[in-house]
Amino acid sequence: MGGSQSPSPYRSEVEEIIHSHKCVMFSTTYCPYCKRAKSLLEKMRVTPHILELNNHPKGNEYWQALKEITNQETVPNIFIGGVHIGGYSELLQGVRQGTVQKHFMRIGLDYYDIINEL
């Protein structure tokens, strides 16, 4: 193959998933940071749409498309209201700063604010 890769044919499929759910997490079942992100959202009483890439028939293809969309090579890869939040560290920082809560309010997603519990 040549030096540059062609765009992922799955990019539009992944973008459709991102935009059709209020909160989406691309994850793997074995990733410790994914487990932490799931736990944090669970404490906030938010149930994201989760795609476990290692169990999904198009997991590798979706992962490649996500890299194109976000320039992030790791999971979790989290979106709220179509906006890329990042991974666990960015999610935690966003909760501490209140920006994640603002995203939830913007899209009308109910949540429990745990900012005083962190």
HELIX and SHEET records of a PDB file:
HELIX    1   1 ARG A   11  HIS A   19  1                                   9    
HELIX    2   2 PRO A   32  LYS A   43  1                                  12    
HELIX    3   3 GLY A   59  THR A   70  1                                  12    
HELIX    4   4 TYR A   88  GLN A   97  1                                  10    
HELIX    5   5 THR A   99  ILE A  107  1                                   9    
HELIX    6   6 ILE A  115  GLU A  117  5                                   3    
SHEET    1   A 4 HIS A  49  GLU A  52  0                                        
SHEET    2   A 4 CYS A  23  SER A  27  1                                        
SHEET    3   A 4 ASN A  77  ILE A  80 -1                                        
SHEET    4   A 4 VAL A  83  GLY A  86 -1                                        
END                                                                             
